């Protein structure tokens, strides 16, 4: 498995964790999901993130799931594993395990207890020391879930001081000014260049973020081929087509990003598409209403029509 580096680009899909109806890990569906992601053309797969229900898994389940995904991928694309933890000991334990399995790197978000720039900086300095210089990591900037506001200067400070930080997962919504400032700093030579993949749900600002200098996306959506095709069109210089493709999927992507039921919508769509066997969310978790599913059916119908018009 290739090790993650600063040149990473494309679409690193945030994977869900498939569960059976009784809430047990569904490893057969895991294989099916990985195959579907690879067939869609993703550049990488990221597991055990927030939308992967990582906090609902035991340590052993996390290792079991990671091993299954990595073995199924068979080095065809990099696999990044979420390793965020309140303590450094469990973070290191999981990191050592998944790197030995063949992971390309890990992703770390700041704990909610951090408040000042110095606290954030020293935390990620310790992340680099704890994981070791040979383990590349993704700095996850997601204030909506962590409650931690990482200002542009502190991110740049971390990038310059911690060489094993090779990627920023940009999720400050929308945060376009922050993305522009970080990329401009590296273009001027003031900051070491790292990969920037956008994480705003379902790629809701993907086209604008690519124009601002993002290298791709690291987020989830039940139609990963949308992000793959949008990134490819944008990279080839066909920005108008990138926008047209994005617009065709936008209403459904927006619906999938609703607070509370968003993951239920995504898993429902993935089950409907045959990517997983069950839309089960491990408890506690939301369930869709009859009205929700009716909304989804209408959006799918409209999406299909718009795609046919684009050609």
C-alpha positions as CSV (number, residue, x, y, z in Angstrom):
1,X,0.0,0.0,0.0
2,X,1.3,3.4,-1.0
3,X,2.0,5.8,1.9
4,X,-0.1,9.1,1.9
5,X,1.9,12.2,0.8
6,X,1.5,15.8,0.0
7,X,0.6,15.1,-3.6
8,X,-2.6,13.2,-2.9
9,X,-5.5,14.3,-5.0
10,X,-8.9,13.2,-6.4
11,X,-11.7,11.7,-4.3
12,X,-11.0,9.9,-1.0
13,X,-14.5,8.7,-0.3
14,X,-15.6,8.7,3.4
15,X,-17.0,5.2,3.8
16,X,-20.0,4.3,5.9
17,X,-19.8,1.2,8.2
18,X,-22.3,-1.4,7.1
19,X,-24.3,-3.1,9.9
20,X,-26.7,-6.0,9.7
21,X,-30.3,-5.6,10.9
22,X,-29.3,-6.7,14.4
23,X,-26.5,-4.0,14.6
24,X,-23.6,-6.4,14.1
25,X,-20.8,-5.5,11.6
26,X,-21.8,-6.7,8.1
27,X,-18.5,-7.7,6.6
28,X,-20.1,-9.2,3.5
29,X,-21.6,-5.8,2.8
30,X,-18.3,-4.2,3.5
31,X,-16.8,-6.1,0.6
32,X,-19.7,-5.1,-1.6
33,X,-19.3,-1.4,-0.6
34,X,-15.6,-1.4,-1.2
35,X,-16.1,-2.9,-4.7
36,X,-18.7,-0.3,-5.5
37,X,-16.5,2.6,-4.4
38,X,-13.6,1.2,-6.5
39,X,-15.9,0.8,-9.5
40,X,-17.0,4.5,-9.2
41,X,-13.3,5.5,-9.7
42,X,-12.4,6.9,-6.3
43,X,-8.7,7.7,-5.7
44,X,-8.8,6.5,-2.0
45,X,-11.1,5.4,0.8
46,X,-11.3,6.9,4.3
47,X,-12.8,4.8,7.0
48,X,-13.8,5.2,10.7
49,X,-14.7,8.8,10.3
50,X,-17.6,10.6,11.9
51,X,-20.1,9.4,9.3
52,X,-18.5,5.9,9.7
53,X,-20.0,5.7,13.2
54,X,-16.5,5.2,14.6
55,X,-17.5,6.1,18.1
56,X,-20.0,3.3,18.2
57,X,-17.4,0.6,17.5
58,X,-15.3,-1.3,20.0
59,X,-11.5,-1.2,19.5
60,X,-11.6,-4.8,18.2
61,X,-14.5,-4.0,15.8
62,X,-12.5,-1.0,14.5
63,X,-9.5,-3.2,13.8
64,X,-11.7,-5.9,12.2
65,X,-13.4,-3.4,9.9
66,X,-10.1,-1.8,9.0
67,X,-8.5,-5.1,8.2
68,X,-11.5,-6.1,6.0
69,X,-11.4,-2.9,4.0
70,X,-7.6,-2.9,3.5
71,X,-7.6,-6.6,2.5
72,X,-10.4,-6.0,0.0
73,X,-8.8,-3.0,-1.6
74,X,-5.6,-5.0,-2.2
75,X,-3.4,-1.9,-2.6
76,X,-5.4,-0.6,-5.5
77,X,-6.0,2.7,-3.7
78,X,-4.8,4.2,-0.5
79,X,-6.9,3.6,2.7
80,X,-6.9,6.3,5.4
81,X,-8.1,5.4,8.8
82,X,-9.7,7.8,11.3
83,X,-7.6,7.6,14.5
84,X,-9.0,10.5,16.5
85,X,-9.2,9.8,20.3
86,X,-9.3,11.8,23.5
87,X,-6.1,10.0,24.6
88,X,-2.8,9.4,22.8
89,X,-2.4,5.8,23.9
90,X,-5.5,4.5,22.0
91,X,-4.7,6.7,19.1
92,X,-1.2,5.2,18.8
93,X,-2.5,1.6,19.4
94,X,-5.0,1.8,16.5
95,X,-2.5,3.6,14.3
96,X,0.2,1.0,14.8
97,X,-2.4,-1.8,14.0
98,X,-3.7,-0.3,10.8
99,X,-0.4,0.8,9.5
100,X,0.8,-2.8,9.9
101,X,-2.3,-3.9,8.0
102,X,-1.3,-1.7,5.1
103,X,-3.1,1.6,5.7
104,X,-1.7,4.7,3.9
105,X,-2.1,7.0,6.9
106,X,-4.4,8.1,9.6
107,X,-6.7,11.1,10.1
108,X,-6.8,13.1,13.4
109,X,-9.3,15.7,14.6
110,X,-8.7,17.9,17.6
111,X,-10.5,17.0,20.9
112,X,-13.2,19.4,21.9
113,X,-11.3,20.5,25.0
114,X,-8.9,22.7,22.9
115,X,-9.6,26.4,22.9
116,X,-6.5,28.5,22.2
117,X,-4.2,28.5,19.2
118,X,-1.3,27.4,21.3
119,X,-3.3,24.5,22.7
120,X,-4.2,23.4,19.2
121,X,-0.7,23.8,17.9
122,X,0.9,21.8,20.8
123,X,-1.7,19.1,20.5
124,X,-0.8,18.4,16.9
125,X,2.8,18.7,17.7
126,X,2.2,15.8,20.1
127,X,0.2,13.9,17.5
128,X,3.3,14.0,15.3
129,X,5.5,12.8,18.1
130,X,3.1,10.1,19.2
131,X,2.5,8.6,15.8
132,X,6.2,8.9,14.7
133,X,7.7,10.6,11.7
134,X,7.0,7.5,9.4
135,X,3.2,7.8,9.8
136,X,1.6,10.5,7.7
137,X,-1.6,12.0,9.0
138,X,-4.5,14.1,7.9
139,X,-5.3,17.2,9.9
140,X,-9.1,17.3,10.1
141,X,-10.6,20.8,10.5
142,X,-14.3,20.2,11.2
143,X,-15.5,22.8,13.8
144,X,-19.1,21.8,13.5
145,X,-18.4,18.4,15.0
146,X,-15.4,19.1,17.2
147,X,-16.3,22.6,18.4
148,X,-12.7,23.6,17.8
149,X,-12.1,26.7,15.7
150,X,-8.7,26.4,13.9
151,X,-7.7,29.8,12.5
152,X,-5.6,29.9,9.3
153,X,-2.4,31.0,11.1
154,X,-2.5,28.0,13.5
155,X,-3.0,25.6,10.6
156,X,-0.1,27.1,8.7
157,X,2.0,26.8,11.9
158,X,1.2,23.1,12.3
159,X,2.0,22.4,8.6
160,X,5.4,24.1,8.9
161,X,6.3,22.5,12.2
162,X,5.0,18.9,11.8
163,X,6.4,17.2,8.6
164,X,4.2,14.1,9.0
165,X,1.1,16.3,8.5
166,X,0.7,15.8,4.8
167,X,-3.0,16.7,4.2
168,X,-5.6,19.1,5.4
169,X,-9.2,17.9,5.4
170,X,-10.9,21.2,5.0
171,X,-14.4,21.2,6.5
172,X,-14.8,24.7,7.9
173,X,-18.1,25.3,6.2
174,X,-17.8,26.8,3.7
175,X,-14.4,28.3,4.7
176,X,-13.5,29.3,1.1
177,X,-11.5,32.3,2.4
178,X,-9.5,30.0,4.7
179,X,-8.8,27.5,1.8
180,X,-7.6,30.4,-0.4
181,X,-5.3,31.8,2.3
182,X,-3.7,28.4,3.0
183,X,-3.1,27.7,-0.7
184,X,-1.8,31.2,-1.4
185,X,0.7,30.8,1.5
186,X,2.1,27.7,-0.1
187,X,2.2,29.3,-3.6
188,X,4.2,32.2,-2.1
189,X,6.6,29.7,-0.5
190,X,5.8,30.8,3.0
191,X,4.4,27.4,3.9
192,X,5.1,23.9,3.0
193,X,2.6,22.6,0.4
194,X,0.2,19.9,1.6
195,X,-2.7,18.2,-0.1
196,X,-6.0,19.9,0.6
197,X,-9.1,17.7,0.2
198,X,-12.5,19.2,1.0
199,X,-14.8,17.6,3.4
200,X,-17.9,19.7,3.4
201,X,-20.8,17.2,3.3
202,X,-21.4,15.6,0.0
203,X,-19.2,18.1,-1.6
204,X,-21.7,20.9,-1.3
205,X,-19.1,23.6,-2.2
206,X,-16.9,21.2,-4.3
207,X,-16.8,23.3,-7.5
208,X,-15.9,26.5,-5.7
209,X,-13.3,24.7,-3.6
210,X,-11.6,23.2,-6.6
211,X,-11.4,26.7,-8.1
212,X,-9.9,28.0,-4.9
213,X,-7.1,25.4,-5.1
214,X,-8.3,22.2,-3.4
215,X,-6.8,19.0,-4.7
216,X,-10.0,17.0,-4.5
217,X,-12.6,15.8,-2.0
218,X,-12.6,13.7,1.1
219,X,-16.3,13.4,2.0
220,X,-19.2,11.0,1.6
221,X,-22.1,10.8,-0.8
222,X,-24.3,7.9,-1.9
223,X,-23.2,8.7,-5.5
224,X,-19.4,8.9,-5.3
225,X,-19.2,9.0,-9.1
226,X,-20.5,12.6,-8.9
227,X,-17.4,13.8,-7.1
228,X,-15.1,11.6,-9.3
229,X,-16.6,13.1,-12.5
230,X,-16.7,16.7,-11.2
231,X,-13.0,16.5,-10.1
232,X,-12.0,14.9,-13.4
233,X,-13.8,17.5,-15.4
234,X,-12.4,20.4,-13.4
235,X,-8.9,19.0,-13.6
236,X,-9.2,18.7,-17.4
237,X,-10.1,22.4,-17.6
238,X,-13.8,21.7,-18.4
239,X,-15.1,23.8,-15.5
240,X,-18.5,24.3,-17.1
241,X,-19.1,20.6,-17.3
242,X,-17.9,20.2,-13.7
243,X,-20.6,22.7,-12.6
244,X,-23.3,21.1,-14.8
245,X,-22.6,17.6,-13.3
246,X,-22.5,19.0,-9.8
247,X,-25.8,20.9,-10.3
248,X,-27.6,17.7,-11.4
249,X,-26.8,16.0,-8.1
250,X,-27.0,19.0,-5.8
251,X,-30.7,18.7,-4.6
252,X,-30.1,15.1,-3.5
253,X,-26.6,16.0,-2.0
254,X,-28.3,18.8,-0.1
255,X,-31.0,16.5,1.2
256,X,-28.4,14.0,2.3
257,X,-26.7,16.6,4.4
258,X,-29.6,17.3,6.8
259,X,-28.5,17.4,10.4
260,X,-29.8,14.4,12.3
261,X,-31.0,12.2,9.4
262,X,-28.2,12.7,6.9
263,X,-26.5,9.4,7.5
264,X,-29.8,7.6,7.4
265,X,-30.5,9.1,4.0
266,X,-27.0,8.1,2.7
267,X,-27.4,4.5,3.9
268,X,-30.9,4.3,2.5
269,X,-29.6,5.4,-0.9
270,X,-26.6,3.0,-0.7
271,X,-28.9,0.1,0.1
272,X,-31.3,1.0,-2.7
273,X,-28.3,1.1,-5.1
274,X,-27.2,-2.4,-3.9
275,X,-23.9,-1.1,-2.3
276,X,-24.9,-2.4,1.1
277,X,-27.5,-4.9,2.2
278,X,-29.1,-2.9,5.0
279,X,-29.5,0.8,5.8
280,X,-29.2,0.0,9.5
281,X,-27.6,2.6,11.7
282,X,-26.2,1.3,15.0
283,X,-28.1,2.7,18.0
284,X,-28.6,5.4,18.9
285,X,-29.5,6.6,15.4
286,X,-32.3,8.1,13.3
287,X,-34.8,6.3,11.1
288,X,-36.4,7.7,7.9
289,X,-40.2,8.4,7.8
290,X,-42.5,7.5,5.0
291,X,-42.4,11.2,4.0
292,X,-38.6,11.2,3.9
293,X,-38.5,8.2,1.6
294,X,-41.1,9.8,-0.7
295,X,-38.9,13.0,-0.9
296,X,-35.9,10.8,-1.8
297,X,-37.7,9.0,-4.6
298,X,-38.8,12.3,-6.2
299,X,-35.2,13.7,-6.0
300,X,-33.8,10.5,-7.6
301,X,-36.3,10.8,-10.4
302,X,-35.4,14.5,-11.0
303,X,-31.7,13.7,-10.8
304,X,-31.9,11.0,-13.4
305,X,-33.7,13.4,-15.8
306,X,-31.1,16.1,-15.4
307,X,-28.3,13.7,-16.0
308,X,-29.9,12.5,-19.2
309,X,-30.1,16.1,-20.4
310,X,-26.4,16.7,-19.7
311,X,-25.4,13.6,-21.5
